[in-house]
Structures are given as structure tokens and as C-alpha cells.
Amino acid sequence: MAFHLTINYRGAPVIYEVIVQENNVYQLHLHSKNNAGDEYIPEKIIIRQKGKIWISDMDNYDELIDALTHEIIQFGSQT
């Protein structure tokens, strides 16, 4: 069973599947998006445990990164 992370992005849930790529490096692959319309959402995000988040697309995804960071902080505070 894979770990899924749900992000509230622009009022709609976006679900990424979290995969361990190597020690302290995680890949997030877009699993599903609901009610996000035709807006493009990056299909792959890479996170390093030291806090570096990388999206291969050239566009600006600050809002998505902020939503992702918020969700990770919320998850961390619950454990």
C-alpha cells in the first residue's frame, strides 16, 4: 500500500503518491486531482529531507509549494 498525501490547492484536493527514491529523497507522483478544472498541475515533485523541494517544470508553483509545505508541517505536528 502506497502513502498518499492530499493537498488543498486552489480549493480542490490534489493527491500525490509518495515514493521513497533514495535515502532522504522522496518523489511525489500525481495520483488524482478533483475539481481542479483544466489547470495543469505538476505530475512529479521531488523533496529532499533537508527541505529542498524541486519541480521540473519552469512555471512558478509557489502556491502549490506553500500548500505542500503546510500539509507536511500539519502532518509532522500530529506525530
Beta strands, then each sheet from edge to edge (+ up, - down):
strand 1: 3-9
strand 2: 12-22
strand 3: 25-33
strand 4: 44-48
strand 5: 53-55
sheet 1: 1+ 2- 3+ 4- 5+
end
